[in-house]
Amino acid sequence: MYVLITANRNYSSWSLRPWALMSGLGITFEDRIEPFTKPANYDDFRSFSPTGQVPALLHDGRTIYDSLGITLYLADRHDGVWPTDPDARAWAQCAAAEMHSGFSALRGDCTMNVGVRVTPKPMSDALKANVARIRELFEDGLARFGGPWLAGDSFSAVDAFFAPVAYRVRTYGLEVGAGQAWVDHILAHPAMLEWERQALAESWREVGHEEELRACGAITADYRQT
C-alpha cells in the first residue's frame, strides 16, 4: 500500500500534483496530511522526508520524495502516468519538467490558495512572461493533441503537474486564452473537486502563507471555513 504524505489543501501546490495523479489514475493510497502549522516546518517534516518538505510517498520500506521523483517512481509501476503516443509523451514530459523547474514569478506573485479570489497587484514583466508561456503551453498541447487533456484524450502526469496552475488561473483571473478550456475541464475533474472540497473545509490558517496571499493582491472573496 502506498502512503502519500501531503500538506494543507489550500496552500500545497507540490502536494496536489501526486495526489491528483494517483487519484485521477485510480491508484489506491493512504492519504496522510501533515499540515503547515508554522513558518518553518523543516524540522518536523524531516521525520518523514529527507528534504523536510512535502510530498513524500512511502512504499515497500522506501521514501520517495519530490513530486517529480514520485511521478517517475509511479510511472515504473503503473500505466497511464505518461501518454502512450511517442510525440505526446515527449511533449508531456518536457512540459512537466518545465513546470517543475520554472515559473518562479507565478509561484511567488500568485501563491496557491484554493479557497479565495484575488484581484492581483499589477503584474511584473516576469509574471507577464510566465503567464504568456503558460497560455502558449496550454494552447499548444490542446491544438497538437486534440484535448480535452493537455496531451490528448487521457488524463496524465502533465495535467497533474499543471493542476495547481488551474487554481491560480481561477483565483487571480489570469488570462490563458484557449487554454481556459483545459482549466475548466480539470477543475471539474472528480479528484480536483474532492481536493477543493477538503480545502474549503480546512479551518486552520498558517500566518506565513496568509501573509504571502495578501501580498499578491486584494482578496475579494474567501470561501474557506472560518
N, C-alpha and C positions, 0 to 999 in steps of 0.2 A: 504494500500500500504506500502510495506517495503521501507525504505530508508537506503541504505548501504553506510557508510562513510569510504572511503579508502584514501590512500596517493599515492605518486609517483609510477607509474608503474615499473620504473626501479629498485627501491630500496625496496619497501614494501612487503616483503615476507608474513608477517602476514595478510596484506590486501588481497593478492592473494587468500588465502585459501577460505574464504566465498564467494568471488567474483566468483571464478572458480566453487565452489559448486553450487551456485544459478544459475549461467549461464548454467552450464552443465546439471542441472536438469530442466531447463526451468522455474524457479521460478522468476516471474516478480518483479523487484525492480527499484527504482530510484537510479541512480548512482551518488553519490556526492563525489568529490575529494577535499581533504584538504591537499595540498602538504607540504612536509617538506621544510621549507624555511630558517631555521637556525639550528645551532647545537642542541638547546634545544627548542622543540615545546610544552612542557608540559603545560604552562600557556594558550597558545592559544587553545590547544586541549581540555583543561578542560571545555571549553564552550559547548562541546557536548559529552564528555566522562568522566566518573568519574575517570578513570585511567590516563587521559591525553595522551592516546595512541589510535591508530587505530588498527583494525577496530572497528566500532560501528554500531549497527543495531537499527534503530528507528522503532517502530511498536506499534500501539494502545496505544500511550502515554508512552510506555516503552522504556528504553535504555538498549539494550542487548550488553554487551561488551566482548572482548576477542574472538579470533577465535573459541576456543572450546565451550565457552558459547553460541555463535551464532549457532554453529553446533547443539548443544543439543536442543536449542530452535526450530530450524527448523525441527529437527527430530520428535518433538512432533506434528508437523503440516503438514508434507509432507512425502509421500512415497519416497523411493529410497535413502534417506540420508545414511542409512546403508544397507548392503546386507540382503536379507531375509533368506538365508540359515544360520542356527544357528552357524555352525562352521566358516563360512566365516565372519559372523557378529562379533563373538567373536574375531577372529584374527584381523579384520579391526579396531575394537575399541581399542585393545591393541596397534597395530602399530601406530594408530593416536595419542594415548596418549603418546607413546614413543617419537614420533616426536615432540609433543607439549612441552615436558618437558626436552628433551635431546639434544644431538648432538651440544654441545656448541662449540667444536673446529671447526666443519663445519661452524657454523654460524659466528664465529669470523675470521677464516682463509680464508673462501671462501664466503665473503659477496655477497648478491644477487645483480647483475646488469645485466639486461636482454640484454642490447644492446651492450655489449662488449665481447671480447675474451681475455683471460689472460693465460700466461704461469706462473703457480703458483710457489711460492718460495718452497724450499724443505719442504716436509711435516713433521710436528711434529708427534711424536708417537701417540698423542691424535687424530690428524686428520686422521692418517692412520687407527686407530681403528674405528673412526666414519665412514669412507668410507667403510671399510670392513663390518661393521654392516649394512650399507645401502644396499650394494650388497647382503648380506645374506637375508635381509628382502625382497627385490625385487624378488630374485630368489625363495625364499620360497613361497611367495604369488602366483607367476606365476605357479610354479610347483604344488602347492597344489590345486589351484582352477581353473587352466586351462587357465587363461588370457582371453582376452588381457589386462584386468584391474587387479589391484593388488589383488582384492578379487573376481575375477570371470569375467563374461561376461558383467557386467554393471558398469559404472562409479559410484563411491560413495565417501563418505567423506574421506576415506583413500587415494584415489587418489588426492583429493583436498589438503589434508594435505602435501603430498609429492610433489605437483606441483612445489613449489619453488626449491626443490632439483633437479628437472629435468633441470631447467635453470642453476643451479650451475654445474651440470654434464657437460652441454654443454659449459658453459663459461670457466671452468677450465680444461676441458678434463679429468674428473675423470673416473676411470675405475670401472664399475659396472657389468662386466661380462654379463651373460644372461639377467640381469636387464635392459640392454640397449634397449631391445625390448619394454619395458614399457615406457622408456624415449622417444623413438622415437614416440610411439603411442600417448602419452599425449601431446607432443609438436605439434602434427598435429591436435589436437582437436580444433574445431572452437573457443571455449572460449579462449584457450591459444593463438591461432593465433591473436585473437582480442586484448587480453592483450598485446601481443608483438607489434602489430601494434601501439597501443597507446604509448607504451614505447619508440619505436623508434621515434615517433613524438614529444616527450617531448623536449622542448627547455631549460627548467630550470635545473640548477645544484645546489646541496647543498654541500657546502665545506666539511663538516664533512664526508658525505658518499663518496665523491670523494677521500678524503684522506685515508679512510679505504680501498677503492678499490686499490689504488696504493700500499698500504702496503701488499696486498695479493700477488702481483707478477707483472710481466711486461705485460702491455696492448699491445696486438698485433693487435687488430682491434677494431674500435669503429664505430658502425653503427647508432648511435643516431644522431638526427638532431642537427646541430651546431647553 
